Amino acid sequence: MNPLATMEAFVRVVDTRSFSGAARQLRVGQPAISKAILQLEERLGVQLLLRSTHGLTATEAGRNYYQHAKRAVEEAAEADRSARGAGAALSGRLRVGAAVTFARLHIVPRLASFLAEHPAVDVDVVLDDRNVDLIESGIDVAFRMGDLSDSSLTARKLGNSRRVVLGTPAYFARFGEPREPKDLPEHESIIYEQRGGGVVWPFTRDGEEQEITLRGRLRLTAAEGVRAAVFADLGIAIASEWMFAPELASGVVIPILQAWSLPDIDLWAVFPTGRRASAKARAFVQFLERHLVALEAVSAHSISE
């Protein structure tokens, strides 16, 4: 095998965790794959794979090589596609990173449409409310909300969402509804302890400002936990409309203090530093962007009613 073919064979072995799986994907015999990987390890002078009865796993050296090899294979495929023209079909594996709740509500339900549009593309979705290292995790594009802490990232802003104060009708029936932001500390708040959350919030209305510190006995590090706590009538929360989009539309939760404004939250598509975004990543970003335009229109209508 030539060097690029050997790299692709190694990437497929790591992805499938077997020589036979890589052979099936590349449509070659298993002995050819085994031989190529053995020769690669001998040439580099390091062990790239650990072999056991449970399959194959990459060593630390193997994981590092995998990231570079995958990038080289994808860039070569992108060069081929560019030479053939825009009409060439997308293919290969796309790894997408996103926060758990955003992905569950706005990405996963729409994957069927994307996969139908691009039948030769496989999608891995890496779910984490924290900002993971894109290179280390092999992510092609991630969707992040709020201010970008890493200014070196290649990023594209896709849109923004209003933040609202919300709770269930049952909670407000039991404890009353705050009439002004200064009433919020008298209520139990559910605190989201990640970027874009916290306890101190600036409210504005017609030039008037109130900076409020929430009081809450319950703090969570995942948006899914915040949602579950709100639905359990444990308190009120400050969250983006994206986080509660279906429930705001259906009335399961209701927004309050709508005459007051909170800082919006931005959504960014971010790409690994030093890499040109692949055609697959760009196509997926455009696909999601179309959904967000429709979602913002629906949200604006439902909140204003």
N, C-alpha and C positions, 0 to 999 in steps of 0.2 A: 504494500500500500504506500502511496505517496504521503508526505507529512500531513497534509490537510485531511486526507481520508483516515489516517491513523487517529488524528485528533477527534474526528467525528465518531469513529468507532469507540474511542474511550468515553466520550460524552454519552453515547447511547448505552454503554455498559453501566455507567454510573446511574443514568436515569432509570434503567430497567432493572438494575441490580443483578444482572446475569449476562453471560456471554450469549446464551441462546436467544434471549430477548433482543439484544443488540443485533444479532445475526438476522433474526426475522425482520426487524425494521429496515436493515440495510440490504436484505435479500441476498445474503452471501452465506457460505457455510460457517458453522460455529468454529471449526479449526482455524479458519482464516482470522477470525476475531481474536481468538486466544493467542495465536502467533503474533499478531500485530501488537497486542498489549504487552506480551512478554518482551518483544524486541524494543518497545518503547521504554519499559522499565530498565532494561539493560543499557540502553543508550543514555538515559538520564542518570542512571546509577542510584535510583531510589525506588522504594516500593510504593506503588500508587494505589494498590488494592489489597484489602484483607479478604482472604477467602475462608469461608466457613460453611457449615451445613445449613446455615440460615441464608446464605447468599453472599453477595459481594458488597463491601462497603469501602469507601475511599479513605485512605489514610490522610493525615494532615497535609502531606505533600500532594496527595492525590486531589484533595479538595482545592488546594491552591491552583494546581494545574488545570483542574476542571473549569474554573472560572475563566481562565485565559483561553483555554481551548474552545469553550463554548462561544466566547466572544469572537474568536477568529473564524469559527465555522459560520456563525450568524452573519458576520461582516462579509464573508465570501459569498454567502447566499444572497445577501442584499446587493452585492455588486453584480451578481448574475441577473438578478431580477431587474435592476436598474438598466442593465444593458439590453435586456429583452423588451423593456418598455413597461408602462404602467398597467398594461392589460394582463401581465403575468399574475397568476394566482398566488396568494399568500400561502405559506406552508411552514411547518415546524412547530416548535413549542414556544409558547408565550407565558412568561411568569409575571403575574400582576400582584402588587402589594397594596393592601388597604386596611383601614380600621375595620374591626369586626362588624359593628352595626351598620356602617355605611355600605359595606360590601353586601351584607345580608339583605338590606332593604333596596339598594339601588344598583348593585352589580350582578349578583348571583341570579335574581329572577329574570334578567335580560340576557344571560349567557346563551340561552337556546337560540335566540335570534342571531347573535354574533356567530355562533358555531355553524348555524345554517348558512349564513352568508359566506363563511370561510371554512368549507368542509375539510381542508387539509391542515387546519391549525388546531393544535391541542393547547389547552389553557390550564395553568396551575395558578391558583389564587392563594397567596400567602396572607393570612389574617393575623393582625397584631395591632392593638391600639397604640403601641409604642412605635417610634420611628426606627426601623431596622436598617442596618447597613445594606445598601442595594447591591454593591459588588459582592460582599460576602455571601449574601442570600441568593445571588444569581437572578435578581429581579430586573426585568426589562423596563417596567414603568410602575410607579407607585402613585397613589392618590393620597395627598396629605392636606389637612385642614389647619387653618390658622397661619401665623407668621412662620416663615421658613427660617429655622435656626442656622442652617448651613447655607451660606450665601454662595458657595462654590457649586451647588447643584444646578444642573440644567433644568429649568422649570418653566411651565406654561400655566398661567392662570385660566381656570375654566369657568369660574363663576363665584358667586357668594350667596350666603344665606343669612336671613335675619336670625338673631337670637331672640327668644321669647321666654317669658316667665309662664310656666304652665303647671297644671295639676289636674287631678280627676274631679269630676263633679261631686263625687262622694266626699272627697277631702274638703272641698269648699263648703259643702252642705254641713259638714260637721264642725269645721273650725272658722268658717267665714272667709271672705275674699279680701285680700289686701287692697286698699283703695289708692295708696301711694307707695312708692318704693320704701319710704321710711317705715312702713308697716311690716316689711319683710322680716326683720329680725325677731318679730314676735311669733313667727311661724317656724315650723320645722322644715329645714331645707335639706335636700339630698345633694351632696357635694361630689362633683366629678373631679377627681384628682389626677388629671392629665393636662397636657397642653391644651389650651382653649377652655379650661375649667377654672376652678378656684372659688374663693369666698368673697373677694372684693370686686364689686361691679359698679361702673359709672352709668348712671341713668341721665338722660337729657330730655327736656321738653321746652320748646319755645325759649331757648336760651337759658333756662334754669337747669342746674345740675345737682344731682344727689349721688354721692358715692356711698354705697351701702355695703356693709359687711354682713354676710349671711350667717345665720346660726344653724348648725346642723349636727346631730349626733351620729349620722350615718355618712360615711365617705367611701367612695368606690373608685377603683382604678380602671373600670371597663364600662363603656357606654351601655352594654347589655344589662349590667347591674343597675345602672341609673334608671333605665326603662322599667325593669322589673320592680324596683322600689316605688316608682311613681304609680305604676298600675296597682300596687298593693296598698295604695292610699297612705304611704308612709310620710309624704311631704310634698313640697313643691320643688321644682328644679328650674334652672336656667339652662337652656339648651338651644341648639340650632333647629330650625324647622326641618332640616334634613333628618335629624335624629328621631323625630316623632311624626314624620310626614303622613303615614297612613292613619295614625290615631288623631292627628289634628283635623284631617279631612273627614273622619267618621264621627268625631265628637267624643271619642273615648277619653281624650284629654282636651282641656280648653285653655286658650291663652288669656292672660290677664294683663292689666297695666299697659294696654296697647297704645295709649296716648304717649307713652314714654318710649324712648329709643335706647337700645343697647348696641355696642359695637357689632357690626356684621362679622361673619367668619368666612374666610376665603377658602376655596378649594383649588389645589394645584395638582397638575400632573408633573411628576419629577422623574428624571432619567439619570442613570449612573453617570457620574462625572467622567469626562474624557471619552465618552462613547457617543457615536451618532445614533439617534433613536432609530430603531428598526422600523421597517414598513409595517410589521405586525403591531408594534407598540403605537405607532401613529394612527393606524386604522382603529385600534381599540379606543384611543383617546377621543377620536372624532365620533365614534359610536356612542360613547358615554356622554359626550358633550351634547349630542342631539337629545338624549333623554333629559339632561338637566335643564335645557331650555324649556322643554314641555313641563317639567316638574315645577319650575319657578312660576310659570304661568298659572298652573293649577293651585299652587300654594298661595300666590297673591290673591286669587279669587276666593279660596276657602277661608283665609284669614280675615278678609275684608267683609265677609258676610255677617 
